[in-house]
Amino acid sequence: MLRDLLLASGLLLSTASQLRLAGLPVGPGELFLLTWVLLMLGREAARLGPPITPPLTVLVMFWAAFAVAQSIGTMTGYVIGDVHDPSLFRHDIMAYALLAIVSCLLVVGPGAGPHLHRVSWLLVSLGAGFLLIQVAGGFDVIDIGTIDPWYWERFRGWSSNANQLALLCVVLALLSLHLAEVASRTGERIAAIACAIVPVYVGRLSMSDSFALVLLFSVPIFLALKLRTWTREGRPTFRSAFAWIVILALPAVVVSVVPLVNSIAVEAKDIAKEITRGEDADTERSASIRFAIWGDAIDRGLESAMLGLGPGPHLENPFRIGMGPLSEEARKNPTTPQPSSLPNFEAHNTLLDLFMQSGLLGILSVVGLGAMTLAGTCRAKLDGLTTLLCGLAIFSCFHLIVRHPIFWFAIAVCLVAGDAVRRAPYRRTWS
């Protein structure tokens, strides 16, 4: 139980980047995860190593290929004289190393399934309370010291970036949907749905467009998957299945649609105000900057012959005030540049960022892992987990999410649950 609590607390607090020590990428979340890693390594050493299971094999193969891709990218960047921020380079190396260890330890042992199920319940229940405390601090109900929970009008809680909080809300909300799907008792199902309400509300407070897209597409994806499951041979007729889906999905639809309708109304007012003030050019500028960044990311990946440039961001910062772009001579100059001229910006797209870091091999390893995980949940008819993977795929189109522990927890849950159902001779169908 202590290990489960350490893991759940570490996953939740890993997004609380405002709590990290000054100047260090370490905070309570990382310390909890490191403590959990040490306890798990001690347990595995005591029983002379973990038994090899299909989920563990998949993750070991992925991280081996990913490490090779990043190493080739690092050497390529050194050969062509790529200019990058060494501190961000080291940060990514430490993050990937920790994530590789954590993700593999999550799936070790034949009892990984029940263990992850317990941690999932801890995560969504503690996560609801964790988010409520942040909301209480954001609206001055309680005082949380030096924490600044707002970035202009966007709620970011204890995170330094509102999108970090939005990613946590995506996983908590869709993981709650999975727990409601597989719950064996009505009380558990109601509790899981109740736990989903808080992350949906907080995710909308973050004003993340990516979260809104995930919310918008997750409901129809889940309903379509559930309809497919219910109308298979031996299931109720199409009409009765559709009626049951409407009844069972009503809470999720209400929770999802009400915030969206309110958001659309608010955004419509804001757009009208912007048009009257002539500020709609800012929206066009933001979109043009994003597309320009994506184009630069493709160019940088091709510049490395699709081998990558190693860990860390590799784009020029488009928001450098009063500075022009780096010249080819400055980019290839081996001398360390001034901090203000470092190309320390990301593409904010998981595949494009990995394309710059690890080239085509890195993309293939991540896509292959996602495809295998998705195939497992689809084959096992775990519609909630399939929806979770689809939601993460949508979110990854606008952010680099493979550096977040909560992402790897979701992948581990999907891998283990899909493998457990595949091995089981019989699975109870949710009804």
Secondary structure, DSSP 8 states (H G I E B T S, - for coil): -HHHHHHHHHHHHTT-GGGS-TTSS--HHHHHHHHHHHHHHHHHHHTTS----HHHHHHHHHHHHHHHHHHHHHHHHHHHT----HHHHHHHHHHHHHHHHHHHHHT-STTHHHHHHHHHHHHHHHHHHHHHHHHHHHTTSS--TT---EETTEE-TTSSSHHHHHHHHHHHHHHHHHHHHH-SSHHHHHHHHHHHHHHHHHHHHTT-HHHHHHHHHHHHHHHHHHHHHHTSTTS--HHHHHHHHHHHHHHHHHHHHHHHHHHHHHHHHHHHHHHHHT-HHHHHHHHHHHHHHHHHHHHHHHHTTTS---SS--B--TT-TT-----HHHHH--S---GGG---B--S-HHHHHHHHHHHHHHHHHHHHHHHHHHHHHHTT-HHHHHHHHHHHHHHTTS--TT-HHHHHHHHHHHHHHHHHHH-S------
